[in-house]
């Protein structure tokens, strides 16, 4: 949809390329234990209920930990304006098993952050780039969309997977129970897509102007 809009009246030359993260040379590191990763999310848009989202994720993580061995890594992709770090603390404060959860903030330390992310066995992907990283590293994930870009990504990469929306992420809601079931049984998740994503077009076109 964005390509159609931009290639119309606005710009004469428009090219479609995958997100540049797909061009990164990240490698999965095998973990010693069973860790579930989740990307925390704090919305700054009016009308979205962060409190319900925090409580719902705490419920899902507790249920997972009570049925499975291992721990939880809560990733804060944004530690500035949207402040996922605050969201991560809110989630842990609502958990019964919060001592088995660790917050992993991104503070510019890419190698460490990706290393911990890659050691997780599964991911709950709310942040757009958490879904891309899980796809890139071949880690099964359960995506939850807070914007249409996540829906578009999952529809393209995993067309058989129905994408849950963050507005439906509430304690006791169908989305929560579906998530728990998928994570515990490790079925109904997004696994690596059959086709690779090529982001080189961004740099190939840029070189022509340098």
N, C-alpha and C positions, 0 to 999 in steps of 0.2 A: 504494500500500500504506500509506503514512504517513497519507494522507487518510482511508482507511477506518478505520485504528486510532484516530486522534484524534477522528473524528466519531462514534465509537461511545460507549463508556461514559465516556471521559475528558472530552470537551468537547461541549457541545450545539451550538455554532456554530463550524464550521470551514470555511475557504475555501481553495480551491486557486489558487495564483498562481505565475507563473514566477519564477525567481531574479531578484532586483532588479537585477543587472548588465544584464539584458536591457533595462532601462529607461534605461540610460545613453546619452548622446548622443555616443558615440565615433565618429569618422570614420576610415576607412582612408586612410593616406598612402602614395602610390605610392613604392616604393623605387627607388634608382638602380641597384642590383645585384641579385644573386640570393642571398637569405639564407634559410636554413632555421632556423626557431625550434624550440626544444625546452624544455619545462618540466621542470626538474630535480625530483627527488622523493627525499626521505629518510624512510623509514618509521621510526616510533618503536615499532612493534608487534613483539613477540617472534615469532620464527619466519619473518620475512620477510628475504630475503637481499639487503641493499642492495649488497653487493660485486658480486654477479652482475648486478644491474641496472645499476650503473655501467659495468661492463665491456661489457655488451651494448649500451648506448647509445653508448659510445665506438666500438665496432665498427661500428654503424650509421652514425654520423656520419662516420667515416673512409671507409667505402665510398661514402657519398654524395659527399663532397668529392673523392674520387679519380675519380668519374665525371662530376661536374658542376662548373662554375665557381661561384664565390661563396664564401660563408662561413657560419658557424653562430653563432646567438645563443642562449645558454643562459640561460633566465629562471629566477630564484629568486623565486618568489611569496612564500615564507615565509622570512624571514631571522632568525626568533626561535626558538621552541621546536622546530619540526621541522627547521629549518635547512637549507633547500634550497641555501643558499649553499655549505655544506660539500659537498653532493652535486655541485654544479656543478664545484667544484675537483677533486673525485675523478674526475669524468668526463674533464675535460681532461687530468689527469695520466696517464690511460690511453690517450689518443689519440696516434696517429702524426702527425696534422696539427693538433695543439693550437694552433699559432700562428694558425690560421685560425678560431679560436673565441673568442668574447667572452662574458663573464659579465655579465648584466644583472640586478642585484638590485632588488627593490622596497623602497624605503626611504621610502615616503610621497610620492614624486615621481610622482604618477599620470600627469600629462601627458607627462612624458618616457618613462616606462615603456610607456604605451599607444602612444606615437608610434613607438618602436623595434619594439614587438610588431606594429604594423600595417604596418610596412614589409617584414615577412617575406613571402616568396612562399608558403611552406608551413609547417605546424607539426606537431610530434609533441606531442600533447596528453596529458599525464599528470595534471597538476593539473586539478581539476574546472573552475575558472574559466578556465583556458587554453582548454578546449574551448568554453566559452560565448563567450569573446572571439573566438575564431576563427570561430565561427558568426555572431556579431553583426557582425563586420567582413567576412564573406564570404571568408575565407581557407581554402583546403582544408587539412584536417587528418587525421592518423592518430591516433585515440584509443587509449589504453591505460588500462584501468580498475584502480584500486587499491581501489575501494569500489563498493558497489552503486548509489550515487548517479550515478556516471559511466555505469554500464551502463544505468540507467533513462533518463538524458538521451539517450544515443545511440539507444537503442531507440525512444524517442519521436520524436526529431528525424530520425534516419536509420535507419529500420527495416531497410533492405536491407544495412546494414553490420554485419558480425560484429565484436564488440568483443573485442579481445585482453586478457588479464589480466596484471597485472604479475608474478604468480608464474611465468608462462611466458616472461618476458623474460630469456633467458639467451643467452650467446654461442653461435652456431651453431644455435639453436633455430628452429623453423618460423616463429615470430612475428617474429624478427629478419629472416629472409630475406623474408618477406612485406612487412615494413615497407620494407626497402630497395627492393624491386621497385616498390611503390606510389609511393614518393617519387621515384624516378628516372624512372619512366614517367608520373608524375602521373595515375595512374588508381587506382580502388578507394579513393579518399579520401572523406572527408565534406566535401561542399561545402555552400553555404548551402541550408538547407531552404526549401521552397516557402512555408511559412506563418510568419508572424511570431509572436513570443512576447510576451504581454502581462503585464507585472509591475505594472501600475497598481493592481491589486486590493489590494495590500499597503497602499497609501497611501489609497485610497478608503475602505477599511474603517476604517483608523486615524483618519481625519478625523472620523468619526462619534462618536469617543470623546474628541476634543480640544475 
